[in-house]
């Protein structure tokens, strides 16, 4: 299960939401810290005032009434007692109530287990003071006030740690802030990510034979700049491919004339062996020119698009090739219609099927529809191709001598022509070795030319 959103909008929203919640948690902690310190100060002030009132009452009351007064003012958290000496030997705290007299007060840490005072290690003194100020550490507030006749009123007050409370107003303000932040975030990031999605759709629709799709012209300045750059790139690529195709076509046309002239002159050679060698060389040159032009036409845009039944086309090719070589069997007959350049696709599939027929002792072909794409598999029982060369064979003029002889392997443009044609249609071909032996060519072709993916 994926917890992190895939989209830019979702990831930024999650990041900002996490930062907001962390900031709110820190704010609540600081609020509780200040609140605890304020409550502790109020408790000290109240205890001092209460102790002074009890001291005055004891001084004014008869000696036999002191026990009754102490019993009446004692509580679970505050204990009053009269002794010969002070509980606090020295020390005065900075409290407004301690303005005069010999009133002594101090605050000490109390062990939560045995109720006895516990002094922290020196290295943690700063932490102890911080915890005590925040009301986290258990403490006991002690006061000693002198009475008449040399007695002392000693007070021991235990302060309870104040509970952390979240006022309804604070929670309401937090939720309101969160709602407003997420709404603004969703609206603001939507203005950024929406043009990016449209730009991705437009880039997916770029094709050599199609006009440049409409690029988004709204959104941030960077998105508009990227749209302009993609438009210029499409124009440059289209012009470059067109120039290359025209150049190769002109080169092939210019080469045909001297090749034809040389073939005529070769026929005039009297020596039969020399004449045959010259004719073979000229035939090889002619084949190279024709194959190079076919490779260039594979990405050419001069042929119209038409709807074609790929299953029917594969069946026709299989019957045609089976008449002159090993059997090619078609395993499926389900109609699969696609928008293609029929002549170019026929050439690409023929090259792949001829390869399987020649080097795999026959072939099996299947055509299926997978979503919005057609998938064709051409399998043979030949020797296969080394794993490291499965993609290398698509390089122009590449022949694998271990399995492709020069006499039967052409000039190494059959597979490059097939891939160039398929990629010009928005598809591709991938070779893989079968586990049971032989080679598999998997062809992927969109049913609708340059159909944009749904997002």
N, C-alpha and C positions, 0 to 999 in steps of 0.2 A: 504494500500500500504506500503510495507516494504522498508524503505530508507537505512537501514544498511545492507550491504552484509552479506550473511550467511557464505561464505567461509573465511578461515584464510587469504588467499591472498588478497581478497577484503577488509577485515577489516583493515589489516596492510597498504594496499595501501591508503585507505581513511584516516587513522590516520596520515601517513607520509605526504600525500598531504595537509591535514589541517595544520600540523605543518609548512610545507614549506611556505604555503600562509601567515600564521601568521607572520613568520620570515620576509618574503618579505614586508608585510605591515608595520612592525616595522622599517625595513630598510628605506623604502620610507618616513616614518614620520620623522625619524632622518635626512635624507637627506634634506627634506623640512625645518626642523628646522635650520640646519646649513646654508642652502641657504638663508633663511629669515634673519638670523643674519648678514650674509655677505652683503646682499643687503642693510640692514638698516645702517650698518657701512659706506658703500659707499655713501649712500644718505647723511649722516651727513657730511662726509668729503667734498662732493661736495657743500653742502650748506654753510659750513664754508668758503671754497675758494671763492664761489660766493659772500658771504657777505663781505669778505675782499676786493674783487675787487670793489664792489659798494662803500665801505667806502672810498677807495682811490680816486675813481672818484668824490665823493661828496666833499672831501677835496680840490680837484684841480679845481672844477667847481665853477663859481660864484653862489651866494646865489639864484638869480632868476632862475637859471637852475636846482636847486635841485628837484623841483616838476616834471619837465620833465623827469629827470633821474629816479626818483622813479616810475613814470608812465610807463616808458619803461621796467623796470626790474621786475615789479610786474607780477605775474601769478596767476592761480587759486589756486595753492597749496602753493605758497611762497609769503608772503606779506612783503614789506619793508616800514618802516616809520621812520621819524626823530622826536625826542622828547627831552624835557628838561632833562628827567631822564631815567635811564636804565629800560628795561622791566624785566631783570634778575638782581635782587638785589645783590645776591652773588652766588658763585659756578662756578666751572670750570670742564669741562668734560675731560676725558683722550682721547684726539684726537691729532694725529700728527700735525694737522694744528694750534693748539693752543700752539705755542711755546713761544710767548712773548706778551707784551702789556697787556692791561687790558680787553681783550676779555672775555666775560662771556657767558656761554652756559649751557643750562639745557634741560631736556626732561621730560614732564609731561603727565599724562593720561588725555584724553579729553572725556567727556561724549558724546556718539554717538547721543544723543537726542537734547541737547541744545547747544552743542559746547563749554560748559564751562568745565574747569578743574575739575576732580573728583578724590579725594584721596580715595584709597581702605581702608577697615577696617584693623586694625593692624594684626589681625589673618590671613589675606589673603595677607599680603604684599609680601611673598615669591612667591605666585602664580601670583601676579600682575607683579613682576619683571620678572618671567619666561615667561609670556605671552608677555610682552613688548619686551623682548630679541628675542622671536620667531617671532615677527611681527604680533601677533594676536590681542593684545589690541590696540585700537586707541590712538595714541600719537601725541603730538605737540612738535616740536623741536624749542627752542627759543634761540636767540643769541642777545647779546647787545655789540656793539663796540663803544668806545668813538670817537667823532669827534672833530674838532676844535671849539673853542669858547664855550665849555661846552655842546654841543649837543651830543646826542647818536643816533646811528643807531640801530633800533630794528627790528629783523627778526622773523617772525612766519611761520614755515614750517610744513605743514601736510604731513605725510608719509602714502602712501597707502600700505595696506597689499599685499605683492607679491603673485601672483597666484601660486598655486601648479602646476608644469609642470612635465610631465613625458617624458624625452627625448627619442626619438626613440631608441637610443642605449641602454638605460636602460631597456625599455620594451622588446627589442629583446633579451638582455642578460637574462632577467627574464624568458621569454618563452623558450629560449634554455636550460637554467638550469633546468626548469621544465620538459622539454621533456627528457633530459638526465637522470634526477633523476628517472622519472617514468619508463623509459626503463631499467635502471639498477635494479630498484626495482622489476619490473615484472620478469626479468630474474633471479635475486638472490632468490626471494621468491618462484619462480616456482621450483627451484632446491630443496627447502625444502618441499613445499606442494605436489609436484608430488609423491615423495616416500610415503608421508603420505596417499594419496589417494590409491596408490597401496597396502599399508599395510592394509588399511581398507577393500579393496576388498579381500585380502588374508585372513584376520581374519574372514570375512563373509563366506569364503569357508572352514573353519575348520570343519571337521566332524570326528566322531569316526570311521567310516568305510572307510574313504578316506585318501589317503596319504597327508601329510602336503603340502599345496600349496606353490608355489615358492614365497619366501619372497624377497622384494627389498633389494639389496645389495649395492645401491648407495645412495648418499645424505649425510646429516650430520651424525656425529658419533652417536648421540642420536637415530636417526632413525634406523641405523644398529643395535644398541644395543637392541632396542625394537623388531626388527625383530627376532633376536636370542632368545630373551626371549619368544616370542610367539611360536617359533618353539619348544623350550624346554617344554613349558607349554602343547602344543598339545601332545608331546610324553608322558609326565607324565600322562595326563588325559586318553589317550588311554590305557596305561599300567595299570592304576588304575582300569578302567572299566573292562578290560580283566581279571585282577586278581580277582575282585569281582565276576564276572560271573562264573569263574572257581571254586571259593570257594563255591558259592551257589550251583552250579551244583553237586560238590562233596558232599556237605552236604546233599542235597536232595537224592542223590544216596545212601549215607550211612544210612539215616534215613528210607528209604523204606524197607530195610531188617529187622530191628527190628520191624517195624510196621506190616510187613507181618507175622513175627513169633508170635507176640502178638495176631494177629487176629486168627491164627491157634489155639493157646492155649485158646483163649476165646471161641472158638467153643466147647472145651472140658468141659466147666463149666456146671454143671448140673442144677443150678438154672437159670430159664429162665429170670427172671428180671435182675439178675446180668449180665448174658451173653449179654442181649440186651443193657444194659448201657455201658458195656465194648466195644461192637461193635460200638455204637454211638460215644464214645470217640475216638476210633481208627479211625473212619471215619472222624471225625473233624480234627484229627491230619494229616491224609492223605490229606485232603482238604487244610489245612494250608501249607503243604509242596508243593503241586502242585501250589497253588496260589503264593507262594514266588518264586518258580522257574519261573513261568510265568512272574512275575514282573521283575526278573533278565533278562529273555530273551527279555523283551521289549526293552532294550538298547543293546542287544547283536548284534554282527556284523557277526554272522556265517551264516546268510541267504542271498541269492543273491538278487540283485535288479532286478525288471522286470517291464515292462510297463503293467499297469492294468487300465481297464475302471472302474472308481469309481462308476458311475451310475449303471452299471451292477452288481458290487459287492454289492452295497447297496440293489438293487432289490432282489438279491439272499438271502441276510440275512433277508430282510423283509418277504419274502415268507416263509422262514424256521421258523422264530420266530412266525409268525402269525398262523402256524399250531398247536402250543402248548400253545398259550396265546392270549391276546387281539390283535386286528387288528393293523398292522403297515402299513401305507399308504405311498407310494413314490409319491411325488408331481411333480417331473421332471424326464424326461428320456433323456435329452441331454447328449450325450457321453462326458465324461471328463476324459481324459487319463493322468495318472501320473506315475512317476517312483517310485515304492515303493517295500517294502518286503510284498508280498501279504499275507502270513500267519499272520504276525505281525499286519498289518493294519486290516485284517479281525477280529482278536481278539479284537483290540481296538474299532472298530465300533460296534462289537457285544456287548461288555460290555456297551457301551453308550446306544445302542438301547434296550438292556434288562432292563437297569435301567428305561428308559422311559416307557417301556411296563409294568414293574412290579408295579411301583409307580405312573404312570400317566394314567392308564387305556387305554393303547394304545399310539400310537405316529404317528407323521407325519414327513417325512424325505424329504429334498430337497437337490439337488446337483447342484451347479452352478460354472461357471468359472469366476473369478474376476482377470483380468490381468494375471499374471504368477502364480496364486495360485488357488487352488480349495477350495471352501467354502461349507461345509455341515452343515445344520441346522436340529437338532433333537428336536422337540417340543412335549410336552405332556400337559395334562389338570389336572395334579395332584396338590398336596398341595404346591409344590414349596419348597424352602429352605430359611431359614432366611438369610438376606443380609450379616450378619457378618460371616456366615458359608459357603458362596459360594466358597471360595478358600480353606477353611479348609478341605473340604471333599476330597481333592486331597492328603492329608497327609496319608501315609500308616497306615493301621489298625485303621482308623477313621470311626466311625459309629454315625449317628445322631439318637438317640433313639426315638425322637419325631416322626420321619417318617420312620425309618428303623428298623424293629424288628430284634432281633438276629436270629430268626428262618428263616427269609427270606433274611436277609441282608448279608449273607456270613461273611467273616472276615475283610472286609473293604479294599480290595485291587483291586476291580474292576476299580474304577475311577483312582487310582494311576497308574495301569498298562496301562490304555488307554492313560493317559497323557505322561507317560514315552515312550511309543511307538511313539506317535505323535511327541514329542520333539526330539527323536532320528532321525526322518525323516526331521527335520527342521521346523515342524509345531507346533500346540498347540491346546488346547481346552479350552473354556471359558464358564462358566455357568452364566445364568442371569434369573431372574424371569420375566415372561411375564406380561404385564399390565392387560391383560384380564384373568390372572390366569394360573398357570402351570409353567413349567420350560423349558428353551431353552438352548441347548448345541450347541455352534458354533465352528465348527472344521475348522481350517485353515491348508492347506497342500500344499507345493510347488509342482508344476507340474514336475519340474526337480529337482532331489535331490541335495540339497546344491547349487542351482543356485545362482550365485552372482548377487547382485543388480546392476543395471546400475546407474552410477553416472555421 
